[in-house]
């Protein structure tokens, strides 16, 4: 980065440092995840799935919301991480933490290897390439039945207790605590990246690649790093799903899984950091409630709600929440002005 580049971005770097401080709403959000363990003991299995999909959505939001890389095949890394953790455990190594690391590294390696293909074209080209990679992995997993179990899924995934202390149970207590801790630690990492000069460069690339080229920013290198990082985090999310459910099937590599995580990011609000987490909670809870009320038509009602949200709330649920807070703030100060006069 040149001296002119640094001087140009100095005000933005200072602004990032200011916004990097934790807000009360953020602290409250994570305190609620702890409270849920005690307040919703019968829903911990469902909430574990919310945490896993939230992490998966966070990995996609890193490239979609901040780098502007659209993908229809992000499940390739999610599924690869899930199978890596499952195969590792099935062959005698059931240590959960190292399983997450190995799965993340394998997915990141695939992300790095395919990034040069994905990042060469336009948005439409990226959609087709990412989708093609995901479909190829799906077929490979389907054919390698001796390794992946094929359509029957990979069974016999047995995990050791976490740190030799906490064993996975049927009620999801260990799975939920494990998922939330992993999600929080990775969230801290992504938050740090986003509120750094590198994160600022990603936003600039999303807004105007040509200008960033003119400023001397190595655009291709920045995008490759972001794509590789997102792939690794998606692999960790897939491994986390395998470990908490002790099962993995072809569903983790399906197009539907890629579409689901994309829907979650858009629903919550892309480029907001918390959008994927909120979107995951909203979609999975809505699926759970509506499938109980209307088992045959629950997808119809979710579709209606999603279309309405797209038209009524720009920026997803996070945009809706920000708009509501801005309205309340304006009304509050509006009511205070006459009394002060």
C-alpha positions in Angstrom: 0.0 0.0 0.0 1.5 3.4 -1.1 1.7 6.5 1.1 -1.0 8.2 -1.0 -3.2 5.2 -0.5 -2.7 5.3 3.2 -3.4 9.0 3.4 -6.5 8.6 1.3 -7.9 5.9 3.6 -6.7 7.3 6.9 -10.2 8.8 7.8 -11.9 5.5 6.9 -9.4 3.5 9.0 -10.1 5.8 12.0 -13.9 5.3 11.4 -13.4 1.6 11.4 -11.6 1.7 14.7 -14.5 3.7 16.2 -17.1 1.2 14.8 -15.1 -1.8 16.0 -16.0 -1.1 19.6 -18.7 -3.4 21.0 -22.2 -2.0 21.3 -24.7 -2.8 24.0 -27.0 -4.5 21.4 -24.1 -6.9 20.4 -23.4 -7.8 24.0 -27.1 -8.4 24.6 -27.3 -10.7 21.5 -24.6 -13.0 22.8 -26.0 -12.9 26.3 -29.3 -14.2 24.9 -27.5 -17.2 23.4 -26.3 -18.1 26.9 -29.8 -17.5 28.4 -31.3 -19.8 25.7 -29.4 -22.7 27.2 -31.3 -22.3 30.5 -34.6 -20.9 29.2 -35.2 -23.3 26.3 -33.7 -26.7 27.4 -36.1 -28.7 25.1 -35.1 -26.7 22.0 -31.3 -27.0 22.2 -31.1 -29.5 19.3 -33.0 -27.0 17.1 -30.9 -24.1 18.4 -27.7 -26.0 17.6 -28.8 -26.2 14.0 -29.5 -22.5 14.1 -25.9 -21.9 15.3 -24.4 -24.2 12.6 -26.4 -22.5 9.8 -25.6 -19.1 11.3 -21.9 -19.9 11.0 -22.4 -21.2 7.4 -24.2 -18.0 6.5 -21.5 -15.9 8.1 -19.0 -17.5 5.8 -21.1 -16.7 2.8 -21.7 -13.2 4.0 -17.9 -12.6 4.1 -17.7 -12.9 0.3 -21.2 -11.9 -0.7 -21.8 -8.9 1.6 -18.3 -7.6 1.9 -16.4 -8.7 -1.2 -19.3 -8.8 -3.7 -18.7 -12.4 -4.7 -22.0 -14.2 -5.4 -22.1 -18.0 -5.1 -24.6 -20.7 -5.8 -22.3 -23.5 -4.7 -21.1 -22.5 -1.3 -22.4 -25.9 0.0 -19.4 -27.5 -1.8 -17.2 -26.3 1.1 -19.8 -27.0 3.7 -20.3 -30.5 2.6 -16.6 -31.2 2.1 -16.0 -30.1 5.7 -18.9 -32.3 6.9 -17.6 -35.4 5.1 -14.0 -34.7 6.2 -15.0 -34.6 9.8 -17.2 -37.7 9.5 -14.7 -39.8 7.6 -12.0 -38.8 10.1 -14.2 -39.9 13.0 -15.4 -43.1 11.3 -11.7 -44.2 10.8 -10.8 -43.8 14.5 -10.1 -40.2 15.1 -13.1 -38.7 16.9 -11.4 -35.7 18.6 -13.8 -32.8 17.8 -11.6 -29.8 17.9 -8.9 -31.2 15.7 -11.6 -32.5 13.4 -12.9 -28.9 12.9 -9.4 -27.7 12.1 -8.7 -30.5 9.6 -12.1 -30.0 7.9 -11.6 -26.3 7.7 -8.1 -26.7 6.2 -9.4 -29.1 3.5 -12.3 -26.8 2.6 -9.9 -23.8 2.5 -7.6 -25.8 0.2 -10.5 -26.4 -2.2 -11.5 -22.8 -2.0 -8.0 -21.6 -2.9 -7.7 -24.1 -5.8 -11.0 -23.1 -7.3 -10.8 -19.3 -6.5 -8.8 -18.7 -9.7 -11.7 -20.1 -11.7 -14.5 -18.4 -9.8 -12.9 -14.9 -9.7 -12.1 -14.6 -13.4 -15.5 -13.9 -14.7 -18.6 -11.8 -14.1 -21.3 -12.4 -11.6 -23.2 -14.7 -14.0 -20.0 -16.7 -14.7 -19.3 -17.0 -10.9 -22.8 -18.4 -10.4 -22.3 -21.1 -13.0 -18.8 -22.0 -11.9 -19.7 -22.3 -8.2 -22.8 -24.2 -9.0 -20.8 -26.6 -11.3 -18.2 -27.2 -8.6 -20.9 -28.1 -6.1 -22.7 -30.4 -8.4 -19.5 -32.2 -9.3 -18.6 -32.8 -5.6 -22.2 -34.1 -5.1 -21.7 -36.7 -7.8 -18.3 -37.6 -6.6 -19.7 -38.2 -3.1 -22.6 -40.2 -4.5 -20.3 -42.5 -6.5 -17.7 -43.1 -3.7 -20.2 -45.2 -1.7 -17.4 -47.1 0.1 -16.1 -43.8 1.5 -19.2 -41.6 1.9 -22.0 -44.0 2.2 -23.7 -42.7 -0.9 -27.4 -42.0 -0.6 -27.5 -43.8 2.7 -25.2 -41.3 4.3 -22.1 -41.7 6.4 -23.1 -43.6 9.6 -21.0 -44.8 12.5 -19.7 -41.3 13.3 -18.5 -41.6 16.9 -16.9 -38.7 18.6 -14.8 -38.4 21.8 -15.8 -36.1 24.6 -14.8 -32.5 24.1 -11.5 -31.9 25.9 -12.1 -35.4 27.4 -14.8 -34.0 29.6 -18.1 -33.2 27.8 -19.8 -36.0 25.9 -22.5 -35.4 23.3 -25.9 -36.3 24.6 -29.4 -36.8 23.0 -30.8 -33.6 24.5 -28.3 -31.4 22.7 -26.8 -29.7 25.8 -23.2 -30.3 24.8 -23.9 -29.8 21.1 -25.5 -26.4 21.7 -22.7 -25.1 24.0 -20.1 -26.4 21.6 -21.8 -24.8 18.6 -22.2 -21.5 20.3 -18.6 -21.3 21.5 -17.3 -22.2 18.0 -19.6 -19.7 16.4 -18.6 -16.9 18.8 -14.9 -17.5 18.3 -15.2 -17.5 14.6 -17.5 -14.5 14.7 -14.7 -12.6 16.6 -12.3 -13.5 13.9 -14.6 -12.4 11.1 -15.5 -9.2 13.0 -11.8 -8.4 13.4 -11.2 -8.9 9.7 -14.2 -6.8 8.7 -13.1 -3.9 10.9 -9.6 -3.9 9.6 -7.9 -2.1 6.7 -8.2 -5.4 4.8 -12.0 -5.4 5.4 -12.1 -1.8 4.2 -10.3 -2.8 1.0 -12.9 -5.6 0.4 -15.7 -3.1 0.7 -13.9 -0.8 -1.8 -13.5 -3.7 -4.2 -17.2 -4.5 -4.0 -18.1 -0.9 -4.7 -15.6 -0.2 -7.5 -12.9 -2.7 -8.6 -11.4 -0.4 -11.2 -10.9 2.4 -8.7 -9.2 0.1 -6.3 -6.9 -1.1 -9.1 -6.0 2.5 -9.8 -5.2 3.0 -6.1 -2.7 0.2 -6.2 -4.8 -2.4 -4.3 -4.0 -6.0 -5.3 -7.6 -6.8 -6.0 -7.2 -10.4 -7.2 -5.0 -11.3 -4.1 -7.6 -9.7 -1.7 -10.4 -11.7 -3.3 -8.5 -15.0 -3.3 -7.8 -14.6 0.4 -11.4 -13.7 1.2 -12.7 -16.7 -0.9 -10.3 -19.1 0.7 -11.2 -17.9 4.2 -14.9 -18.2 3.5 -14.4 -21.7 2.2 -12.5 -22.7 5.3 -15.2 -21.3 7.6 -17.9 -23.0 5.6 -15.9 -26.3 6.1 -15.8 -25.7 9.8 -19.6 -25.2 9.8 -20.1 -28.5 7.9 -17.8 -30.3 10.3 -19.8 -28.8 13.2 -23.0 -30.1 11.8 -21.5 -33.6 11.4 -20.2 -33.6 14.9 -23.3 -32.4 16.6 -25.6 -34.8 14.7 -23.1 -37.6 14.3 -24.3 -38.2 10.8 -23.7 -36.7 7.3 -25.5 -37.3 4.0 -25.5 -36.0 0.5 -27.9 -33.2 1.5 -24.9 -31.2 2.7 -23.6 -31.0 -0.9 -26.9 -30.3 -2.5 -28.0 -27.2 -4.5 -30.8 -26.8 -2.0 -28.3 -26.3 0.8 -26.5 -23.6 -1.2 -29.8 -21.9 -2.0 -30.9 -22.1 1.7 -27.8 -20.4 3.0 -28.1 -17.7 0.3 -31.7 -17.2 1.4 -30.6 -16.9 5.0 -28.1 -14.2 4.2 -30.5 -12.2 2.0 -33.3 -12.6 4.6 -31.1 -11.4 7.5 -29.3 -8.7 5.5 -26.0 -9.1 3.6 -23.0 -7.1 4.7 -24.3 -6.6 8.2 -22.2 -9.3 10.0 -25.2 -10.3 12.2 -27.5 -10.7 9.2 -26.6 -14.4 8.7 -27.2 -15.2 12.4 -30.5 -13.4 12.5 -31.6 -14.9 9.2 -30.7 -18.4 10.3 -32.7 -18.0 13.5 -35.7 -16.5 11.6 -35.8 -19.1 8.8 -35.2 -22.2 10.9 -37.7 -21.2 13.6 -40.3 -20.3 10.9 -39.8 -23.7 9.3 -40.2 -25.4 12.7 -43.4 -23.5 13.6 -45.1 -23.5 10.2 -44.4 -27.2 9.5 -46.2 -27.9 12.8 -49.1 -25.7 11.9 -49.4 -26.6 8.2 -47.3 -29.7 7.3 -48.3 -29.6 3.6 -48.1 -25.9 2.8 -45.5 -24.5 5.2 -43.1 -23.7 2.3 -45.8 -21.6 0.6 -46.2 -19.4 3.7 -42.5 -19.0 4.1 -42.3 -18.0 0.4 -45.0 -15.4 0.9 -43.2 -14.0 4.0 -39.9 -13.8 2.2 -41.4 -12.0 -0.8 -43.1 -9.5 1.5 -39.9 -8.9 3.4 -38.0 -8.2 0.2 -40.5 -5.6 -0.9 -41.1 -4.0 2.4 -37.8 -4.1 4.2 -34.7 -3.1 2.2 -31.7 -4.8 3.7 -33.5 -7.8 5.2 -34.3 -8.2 8.8 -31.3 -6.1 9.9 -32.5 -3.3 7.6 -36.0 -3.5 9.0 -34.6 -3.3 12.6 -32.4 -0.3 11.8 -35.4 1.4 10.1 -37.6 0.8 13.2 -34.9 2.1 15.5 -34.3 5.2 13.4 -38.1 5.9 13.4 -38.3 5.5 17.2 -35.2 7.7 17.5 -36.7 10.4 15.3 -40.1 10.3 17.1 -38.4 10.4 20.5 -36.3 13.5 19.7 -39.3 15.1 18.0 -41.3 14.8 21.1 -38.5 16.1 23.2 -38.0 19.3 21.2 -41.3 21.0 22.1 -41.0 20.3 25.8 -37.4 21.7 25.8 -38.7 25.0 24.2 
